[in-house]
Amino acid sequence: MLQVGIDFGTTNSVIALLGADGIARSAVVGSDELFRTVLCFWAEEGRAGHRLHHAAGPAAIAAYLDDPLDSRLIMSMKTYLAQHSFMETRIFGRRFSLPDLVAQFLRALTATTGIDPAAVRVVAGRPVRFAGEFADDAFGEARLRECFAVAGFRDVVVALEPEGAGWRFARSLTRPATVLVGDFGGGTSDFSVLRFVPGAPVQPLGHAGVGIAGDVFDYRIIDKVISPQLGKGDTYRIMGKDMPIPIEYFSSFARWHRLSLMRNPKTLREIGEVAQTAQHPDRLRGLMALIQDEQGFPLYQTVSSVKAALSRAESAVLRFAHAGIAIEQAVTRAEFETWIAADLARMGAAVDDALADAGLEAGAVDHAFLTGGTSFVPAVRRLFEARFGAERVTAGGEFVSVAEGLALIGALAP
């Protein structure tokens, strides 16, 4: 039976296949190894009524950008897995449960490789701690299993994502080693301490996780650079008194697709009324244009590129323009690191928790292996170098190591 590993991610997903040679390789889906974790729905009118269409991955982004006002974009599905409060949503009048949506996505992902879900063993990755303030980890795993079952998979094994990354890293080991794996996704950062002995099963020693990763870092840039240009921190007058612009106007920037939820008459009318007496009315009108014209995705693309540039250089210029919005501001790496300092502290505390769960001191770790896009951020790497020494910190397969390791685990599962 073919062994498959699937890293179902908050932002991107990867599928890997275990070859006859015992090597796991990520599959190319479209033109890349990464498949954007997104669905887009749109309706077309016909003689029998309206017909609902959908697309996944890059095709979903393309469909959304082609007609953002008359389509529905579904993103970050993984962040709702462990939330009892999210059971279903309605899309163009049709009811979809969360497993329905995730299954739609998984079927599209596997179809790109020609895989029959019913004919493979899949090892699905899960975070150590699911995202969300009131996350129920057991519920999250149960619902993840349900998603794969609805998608047509019959043989499903669930493994921790950092363990998957650790299995991939272990291929390079020639002697016993204790490894701390840091897996940085879009929504969570997970850490596992594992003991590897060549030819023997892996021994998990300790785990910890935190709901902070790349998306939060993006939000910090938006909060410090973009939001002030759209009215955050300004005031407006009501009954002769100066009042702060409502902060909730800017909370939706935490996830760019949430801006779509603000595109309703009540919210836009309220912002327009506040703008009439605002300190800088043009800023709030710019916010309204951003919401009305569905500019969340281009905005986040801009921010993500600046974040990536700051991993390579000491400064980068953020440029974003739309309608009355014209932002051009230099951002230094030092500023960015100040903005994410509290997030880094929570990541560091989670690393310490993983070590404590394993009953080990940092000196007992032979290797710290980092994977995921956020591992490129210099401040994140320094966090590990400070604990384990630069000579023990390595990285690799930043976007594919989890899926490839999961496929390796599948060969050993009973």
Secondary structure, 3 states (H helix, E strand, C coil): CEEEEEECCCCEEEEEEECCCCCEEECCECCECCEECEEEEEEEEECCEEEEEEEECHHHHHHHHHCHHHEEEEECHHHHCCCCCCCEEEECCEEEEHHHHHHHHHHHHHHCCCCCHHHEEEEEEECCCCCCCCCCHHHHHHHHHHHHHHCCCCEEEEEEHHHHHHHHHHCCCCCCEEEEEEEECCCCEEEEEEEECCCCCCEEEEEEEECCCHHHHHHHHHHHHHHHHHCCCCEEEECCEEEECCCHHHHHHHCHHHHHHHCCHHHHHHHHHHHCCECCHHHHHHHHHHHHCCCHHHHHHHHHHHHHHHCCCCEEEEEEEECCEEEEEEEEHHHHHHHCHHHHHHHHHHHHHHHHHHCCCHHHCCEEEEECHHHHCHHHHHHHHHHHCHHHEEECCCCCHHHHHHHHHHHHCC
